[in-house]
Amino acid sequence: MPSKTTTTAAALALALLLGACATGKPAGDQPAVAQGGSEFAKAAEESAKFGTDAAPGVFPRTVKHAMGTTTLAKRPERVIVLDGGELDNVAALGVKPVGVAYTEGSPVMPGYLADKAGRPENVGTTNALKLEAIKKLNPDLILGSRLRAEQLYPKLAEIAPTVFSLRPGFTWKENFRLNAAALDRTADAEAQLTDYARRAKEIGTRAEQKLGKRPTISMVRFMPGRIRLYAAKSFIGTILIDANLPRPAGQEVEELAVEVSTEQIGKADADRVFTGSYGDPAKTQQATVLGGPVWKQLNATKSGHVRPVSDETWFLGLGVVAANQVLTDLDTLLTT
């Protein structure tokens, strides 16, 4: 029998729940802000409070998380992860999950994880979980987020102890610590985050030494029906901040991203422009934009400083393994 899970209400604005999906098409000459800064500030503050007071190796332990508290009777061995961030987190901590839910845009094991995550069973997608498949795997821990699966939490908690972060994305470090607390691997997580922070500073400094300044970097992502310029409150945004690599002035906002139309793509210009594409590029405006007259006039295009990057790593990775791979990519892209 799984450990009994106790849930309490977590109070956050509805905008936080809808955060990863809420968008509006740009009107006129103004880019649309994809997210709200005040909700993100609450998410960061709340996420920092999650975890456990249990000493290393001590079970039962109670873990505080986005849906309340969960008690774990023993160190988990059969773990199911419900998003890319949790997949990255458990792999980083040496745990091969028994089940995984992939995103619709990348429904396979991310290549950057190689064999770190093993061969987990597919339990649906992040937006369409298969509860029966989850139950059949007899997990002793389920890791996910409130943003993705709040409505299914009670059913998941009946299957096994379930620990939810608030959301994937810019809180990836807090989410890593939360997952590590449930897995009794906190010391390992902290060591990896310390190493990541050191590397980020070194790579930013190396880029400055090579280029004579810290270049502005624009992160452009093509998605079905939208074009995003990623800002501070995003996974890639936190990495650029940690490396002290700035974005163009119009993107230096405490939001996930700003959204632009094809006519506004000039706002993407920077010393370096990196592009990603979610899912099938043919279902996005990527070809239209990259072949269009405005894109060809960007300073970055004229100077040969536009490069495609891996969407599954730079945008979907959402964990320390992906973050370190992004740093490796950045080091190559900016210094060679």
N, C-alpha and C positions, 0 to 999 in steps of 0.2 A: 504494500500500500504506500502511496506517496505521502510525504509529510503534509501535515495540515497547513494550509495557507490562509493567512488572515489579511483581509483587504480593508483599507480605509480610504476615504475620499481624498483625492488630490485636487486642490483648487488651482486651476490655471484657466486663462481665458480661452474661449472657443477658438480664437484666432490661432492659438498655439497648436491646437489639434489639427487645424486645417493648413497650418503653416507651409508644409512642403508642397502643397498643391495649389495654394491660393495665388492666382495671377490675374493680371488684367492686361489687355492689349494696349500698347502705347498710344496715347492720343496726342495729335499735333506734334510738336517738337520735343515733348517731355517724355523721357523714358519712364516706364512704369516701375514702381518699386515692387519687387516680388514678395517681400516679407516686411514684418513690422519690428522695429528695433526694441520697443518696450517689452513685447512678448518674449523676445530673445533674452533680454536682460533678466527677466524672471526665470526663464529656463536655465540659464547659466547659474543663477543663485540657488535655485532649487536642486539642480543636479549635483552641486558641490556638497550637499548635505546627505547624499545617498551613501550606502555602504553598511559596514558592520563594526561593532565594537569587539567582536570575538578575537581572541589571540590566535596567532598562526597555529593551525593543526587542531583547533578546538571545535568540536561539534557535539551537540546541536549548536547551530548559530542562526541568529536572526538577522536578516538583511533588509534594510530600509530601501525602498525604491519608489518609482512613480505611481504605483498602485497601492501602496501601503507597506506592509511588512510580510516577509515570507521566512518561514523557519525550515532550515535544512537539517535533517537528522544525521547525515554523513556527507563526506566529501563526494561530490557528484562524479559519476563515471560515464553515464549515458546522457549526453547533452544534445539538445536540439536548438538550433539557432534560426531565427526568423527574419534575418536581414544580413546585408553584406558587412555591416559594422561588427555585428556579433560574430559572424564567421571569421573575420579578420582577427578579432580579439581572442577567440579561443585557440585559433591556430598559432597566434603569437605566444600563447601560454602553454603550448605543447599538448593541447587537447584536440583530438580528432572527433568532431561531432558525429552522431549517428544519423542525424537528419538535418536538412537545410531547406529554407525557402529562399529562392533566388528572386531577383527583380525581373519584371516583364521585359525590360530592355536588354538584359544580359542573363538569360536563364541557364547558365552553365557555370562550372567552377572557374573562378577568375584565374587567368593564366599566371598572374604575379604570385599566387600562393603556391604554385607548383604542387608538390605532394604534401605540403604542410598540413592540409585539412583532410587528407585521406579521401575516401569515396563514400560520403554520406548519402543516405536515401533522400530522394526529392519528396518534400512534403507540401508542394504547391508553390505559389509565388507570394511575395510580400503582401500583395493585395487580395490574394485568393488562397488562403490556407486550407489544407486538407486535414481536418481534425481526425478522421479515422486513420489516416496514414501516420499521424503523430502518435496516436494512442497505440497503434500496433508496434511501434518501436520501443515501447516501455521505457520512456525517458525518466531520469531522476532529476533533471533540471531543464527548464525551457527558458531561453533568453530572447528577449525582443524589446519592442518599444511601445509606449502608449500611443504615439502618433500613428503607428502602423496598425495596431491590433487591439485597441482599447475595448471594443465591443465584444471581442472573443476572449478577453482575459478570464472571466469567470469559468468558461468551459475549459480553457487551457489549464487553469489552476486546479481543476478537478482531475486532470490527467496526471499532473506532476507539479512540484514546486516551480513557480514561475516568477521570474524577476524581470521587470521592465524598466528601461531608461525612459526619459520623457520623449526623446526624439533622436533620430540619427543626425549626423552632420557636424556642426561646429562644436558640439559638446563631446566630441569623440574621445577626448582624454578622460573626462569624467565617466563616460560610459565604459571605457576600458577598466578604470578603477572599480566601477560597480561590478562588472563581470568578474574581475579578478577576486573581489571580495567573496562572491558566491562560490567561486572555484577554489578558494584558499590558496591563491597565488599572488597576493598583494605585493610581496617583496620583488617578485619577478617583474610585475607590471611597472612598479616605480623605477626599477633599474633600467627598463627599456625606455621609459619616458625621459629619464635623465640623459640617456645616450642620444635619443632623438633630438632633444633640445640642444645638446652640444653640437651635433652634426649640422643642425639648421643654422646656427650662428656661424659656424666655420664656412659653410657653403655661401652664405650671404657675403661674408667678408672676402672670400676668394673671388666671387663675381665682381665685387667692387675693385679689387686689386687688378683684375684682368681688364676690366672695361673702363676703369678710371672714375666710375660712379656706380651707384646702385640703380640699375635700370628699372624703369616703370614696366610693369607686367600686366597685360590684359588677358583674362581668361574668358574665352568665348565658347559657349556651348550651344550647339544646335539640337533642338528637341522638336518633336512633332508639334507644330502649331505655335512655336515660340523660339525666341533667341535670347539667351541670357548672358549678361556680363557679370561674372561672379564677384562678390564683394567680401567684406570682412567676416560676416557671420555665415561662412561656408567652410567645408572641410579644406578646400584648397586655399581659401582666404586665411585660415589660421596658420597654415604652413608658410605662406608668404610673409605673414606678420612675424612668425618665429624666426624666419631668415632675414628679417628687416629688409624685405624687398617690396617697394611701394607699388600701388596701382595708380593709374591716371586719376586726376583730381575728381572726375565725375563718378568714379567707382569707389572712392574712399568714403564709404558709408557703412554704418553699422546695420547692415541688412544682409540677407542671403545673396541677393543679386538685384540688378536692374534689368528690365526687359526692354528690348528695342525692336523696332520694325526693320525691314530690309533697307528702307530709306534712311534710317538713323544709324546704320552700322558704322558710320564714320566715328561715332562715339567710342568705338572699340580700339581706336588707335593708341599705340604705346611704343616704347622702345622695343619691346618684345611682345608678340601676340601668340598665344598658344590656343589651339582649337580642339574641342572634343565634340563627339556626336553620340547622342543617346539612341540606342537601338539601330534600326535600319536607316542609314543616311539618306536613302531615297525618299523616306517619309518626312524628311526635314527640309528646310530651305537652304541647306548647306551649299548645294551645287549652284543655286541661283545667286547666293551672296558671293561666294568665292569667284564666280565668273562675272560678277557685275562690275560696273564702272566705279562705284564708290569704293569698293574693296581694293580695286587696283590702284586707287589714289592714296591709300593709307601709307604713311611714312614707313611703317614696318614692312609693308608689302614691297615697296620700292627698294628698301635696303636689304631685302632677303631675310628678314627676321620674323617670319611667320612660320610656325611649325605645328603640325598635328601632334596630339598626345593621346595616350590611352585613356578612354573614358572610364573603363572598369577600374583603373588605378587612381586617376586624378580626381574623379568625381564620385565613383561608386565604392571605392575601397573603404573609406570611413574608419580606418583603424591604423595602428602603429606600423604594421607591415607595409601597408600601402603608403603611409606617410614617408617611410624611409625610402621606398622605391621612388616616390616623387622627388625627394631630395637628391637621389642619385641621378634621376633624369635632369633635374634642374642644373646640377653641377656640370653635366655634359653639355646641355643646351646653352648655358651661359658662358662657358669657359673654353669651348672648342670651336 
